[in-house]
Amino acid sequence: MQLPYSEELNIECLGRLFDKRSECYKFFWFKAIVGNVLDGRLELSYEELVDEMIADAWYMVTEYHLNLGPKDSLESLVHLIKEKYPQLKSSEKKSVLLGYLKDIRIM
């Protein structure tokens, strides 16, 4: 795949990002960044980025028990949150999950 040239971004490094796909967090990380940029956000905190990744992975991990990789911490975070807060359904809307994750981070 040929990515477009950019003077602002090292496209070669971006292209190599997905060379090793044994851990799925990369896809959730990239999706969270692209989604926020498309929404017009130019700044995103680490916590907001991780919350987005958790919310995007939530349904696949809790409903279908998707294994995100042998060392993937994102899957572990989803399991930990589901265990601590069993009232959260696997079909919970992303907006509800994001609000909940923000609330429990503040506590």
N, C-alpha and C positions, 0 to 999 in steps of 0.2 A: 504494500500500500504506500503510495506516495503522498506524504503530508505537505501542505502548502508551506512556502518559505515565510519566515518572520524574522525581522530584525530584533524584536523584543523577546523572543522565546527561542531557546535552544531546541529546535525541532528534533535534532538527532537524539538528544537525551529523552525527550518526550516519546519518541518512537520506540526507544528501548525499554520504556517503563513496563511494558507487558510481555517482555521476552520470556520471563519465567512466570508461569501462571499457576504454580502449585498452591499459592495462597490467594484466596479470593478478596481479601481486604483491599487490594489494589483497585479492583473494579468499583467497590463501594466508595473508596476514597475519591476516585476520579469522578464518579457520578455525583457525589455530594458537592464537589467543587464546581463542576460544570453546571449543575442545577442552580446553585446559588449565583453564579455569574450570569446565567440566563435570566435570573430573577432581578438582575441589576445590582447585586451586592458586590462591592469591591473589597470588602474586608470581612473576614470570618475568623472567629476565635477557634482555638484548638478544641475547646469543649463543644462549641456548636458543630464543628466538623465531625467530631466523634458521635455526637447525638444523631446527626443526619445519617451517618453510617449505620448506627445501631437500628434506627427506625427503618432504613431501607432493607436491612438484613432480617428484621424481626419476623416477618411472616414466613419467609423461607426456612428459617431455623426453627421457629416454634411450631409451625404447622406441618412442614414436610421433613423436619429433622435433617435439613441439608448440612452436610459436612463441608465447612469452608476451607479446610486444609489441615494438615497434621499439626501445625504449630500456630494456627490462626487464633489470635486473641479476641477478635471481633465476635466469633462464635461463642467463646467463653463468656464474654460480657453479656451477650444476649441471654445465655443460660443462667448466669448469675442474677440478672435483673428479673427474669421470669420466676426464678426460685424465691427471691426476696419479695416479689410483688405478684403473687399468683392471681390476683384479681384482674391483671392485664390479660386480655384475650389475644389469641394468636391473630385474630382478624381485626385487631384494633386499628383505627385510622391513623395514618402517619402524623397528622396534626395533633391528635390526642397523645400519641407516644412522645412527640417532641415536647409538648407541654409538660407531660409527666416527668420526662427526663430532666427538663430544666428545673422543675420543682424539687426533685429529689437531690439534684446537685446543690441546690441552695441550702438544703437542710444540714 
